[in-house]
């Protein structure tokens, strides 16, 4: 678990507490819904990050020829 993932977990935990603090049955306010939406989006981002990415999975190469050479080299 790297620093980015720890930061994501910290933000999820922080916004979860904010969402619970924003809820009060007597006021009729829906501010808690906004914070819950933020928590859900951060949680899905974290799950995607843990499931599909690691330090070497993302390669930024805007040149299509380099990408084509890399992909086609494995086919032959």
trRosetta pair geometry for C-beta under 8 A, 3 or more apart (Angstrom, degrees):
i j d omega theta_ij theta_ji phi_ij phi_ji
1 5 4.9 -116 -162 86 83 133
1 6 6.1 102 146 -55 110 85
2 5 5.5 95 56 14 64 101
2 6 7.2 -122 108 -4 35 93
2 55 7.4 118 -51 -74 146 100
3 6 5.6 -56 -148 38 35 113
3 7 6.3 37 154 -21 67 105
4 7 5.7 -55 -151 36 31 112
4 8 6.5 34 150 -21 64 103
4 49 7.5 -133 118 -167 113 148
5 8 5.4 -46 -147 32 36 115
5 9 6.6 37 153 -17 64 102
5 46 6.9 104 -144 -141 78 89
5 49 6.2 -177 -97 123 95 134
5 50 6.9 93 -130 -75 131 87
6 9 5.8 -53 -150 37 33 110
6 10 6.3 36 150 -20 65 106
7 10 5.5 -53 -147 36 33 114
7 11 6.4 32 154 -18 66 105
8 11 5.8 -56 -148 37 30 109
8 12 6.4 33 153 -21 65 105
8 42 6.3 174 -164 -176 85 97
8 45 6.6 -139 -142 102 131 106
8 46 4.6 159 144 -91 135 102
8 49 6.9 160 -19 39 171 157
9 12 5.6 -51 -146 35 33 113
9 13 6.3 31 155 -17 65 106
9 46 6.8 104 -69 -128 65 145
10 13 5.8 -56 -149 38 29 110
10 14 6.2 29 154 -19 65 109
11 14 5.6 -53 -141 39 32 112
11 15 6.1 21 163 -10 67 109
11 42 5.7 -136 108 -148 111 152
12 15 6.3 -61 -142 44 24 101
12 16 6.2 31 155 -26 61 108
12 39 6.0 92 -148 -146 70 78
12 42 4.9 -168 -84 116 83 126
12 43 5.8 98 -126 -74 128 76
12 46 6.5 -32 -48 -26 141 150
13 16 5.6 -53 -148 30 29 116
13 17 6.8 27 155 -15 62 102
14 17 6.0 -58 -158 35 31 107
14 18 6.5 28 148 -17 65 107
15 18 5.1 -48 -143 38 41 116
15 19 6.2 47 153 -25 68 100
15 35 5.6 -170 -176 -171 88 91
15 38 5.1 -114 -169 104 149 116
15 39 4.8 -170 109 -75 114 85
15 42 6.7 121 41 16 146 150
16 19 5.7 -50 -148 33 31 112
16 20 6.6 26 154 -13 63 104
16 39 5.4 96 -76 -119 70 140
17 20 5.8 -55 -148 39 33 108
17 21 6.1 31 154 -18 66 109
18 21 5.6 -58 -145 40 30 111
18 22 6.2 30 156 -23 65 108
18 35 4.9 -143 108 -148 100 145
19 22 5.9 -55 -145 33 29 110
19 23 7.0 30 155 -25 60 103
19 32 5.2 89 -168 -159 69 78
19 35 3.6 -166 -85 109 79 116
19 36 4.8 108 -144 -64 140 68
19 38 7.8 -165 -65 53 113 98
19 39 5.8 -56 -27 -21 147 136
20 23 6.1 -54 -155 24 34 112
20 32 7.5 68 -87 -136 16 117
22 29 7.1 -111 168 112 85 125
22 31 4.5 -116 -178 103 126 103
22 32 4.1 172 96 -79 102 71
22 34 7.9 -77 134 52 166 92
22 35 5.5 137 19 9 146 140
23 32 3.9 39 -69 -78 82 157
24 27 4.7 55 87 8 109 111
24 29 6.7 40 49 36 90 111
29 32 7.2 103 108 -6 92 85
30 33 4.7 -15 175 13 87 123
30 34 7.4 99 129 -20 76 86
31 34 5.7 -45 -164 26 48 114
31 35 6.9 38 146 -10 71 103
32 35 5.8 -59 -153 42 40 107
32 36 6.0 43 150 -23 71 107
33 36 5.5 -52 -143 37 32 113
33 37 6.4 39 154 -24 63 102
34 37 5.8 -53 -155 30 29 113
34 38 6.9 29 148 -17 62 103
35 38 5.5 -48 -152 33 39 114
35 39 6.5 41 149 -20 66 102
36 39 5.5 -50 -149 35 36 114
36 40 6.4 37 152 -20 66 103
37 40 5.7 -52 -147 35 32 111
37 41 6.4 30 155 -16 65 106
38 41 5.9 -56 -148 38 30 109
38 42 6.3 27 155 -15 65 109
39 42 5.9 -59 -147 41 29 109
39 43 6.1 31 154 -23 65 109
40 43 5.6 -54 -145 35 30 113
40 44 6.5 27 157 -15 64 104
41 44 6.0 -54 -147 37 30 107
41 45 6.4 32 153 -19 63 107
42 45 5.5 -54 -148 37 33 114
42 46 6.3 35 153 -21 66 105
43 46 5.6 -53 -148 35 32 112
43 47 6.4 31 154 -18 65 104
44 47 5.6 -50 -143 37 34 111
44 48 6.2 35 156 -17 65 106
45 48 5.8 -56 -147 39 29 111
45 49 6.2 32 153 -22 63 109
46 49 5.5 -55 -146 36 30 114
46 50 6.3 24 158 -15 65 106
47 50 6.0 -57 -146 39 29 106
47 51 6.0 18 160 -13 65 116
48 51 6.0 -64 -139 43 26 105
48 52 5.8 -30 -177 27 66 115
48 53 7.5 44 138 -3 71 106
49 52 7.4 -74 -117 51 12 76
49 53 5.4 -48 -151 44 53 119
50 53 7.9 -8 -35 48 8 77
52 57 7.3 180 150 144 62 162
53 57 5.1 -150 -140 60 56 136
53 58 6.4 6 -139 -33 108 106
54 57 5.1 98 43 -17 70 110
61 66 5.1 -107 167 93 133 130
61 67 5.7 161 94 -62 119 90
63 66 4.4 68 89 7 109 109
63 67 7.0 171 94 -9 59 86
64 67 5.5 -57 -150 40 39 113
64 68 6.0 43 152 -24 71 106
65 68 5.6 -52 -144 36 32 113
65 69 6.4 33 156 -19 65 103
66 69 5.9 -54 -149 35 31 110
66 70 6.4 29 153 -19 64 107
67 70 5.7 -57 -150 36 32 111
67 71 6.3 22 158 -12 67 109
68 71 6.1 -59 -142 41 28 104
68 72 5.8 14 166 -7 67 116
69 72 6.3 -61 -132 46 23 100
69 73 6.0 35 163 -35 61 109
70 73 6.1 -53 -150 22 22 115
70 74 7.7 16 156 -14 54 102
71 74 6.5 -63 -169 29 34 106
71 75 7.4 30 144 -22 65 107
72 75 5.5 -52 -155 25 48 117
72 76 7.1 23 160 -7 74 105
73 76 7.0 -72 -155 39 31 94
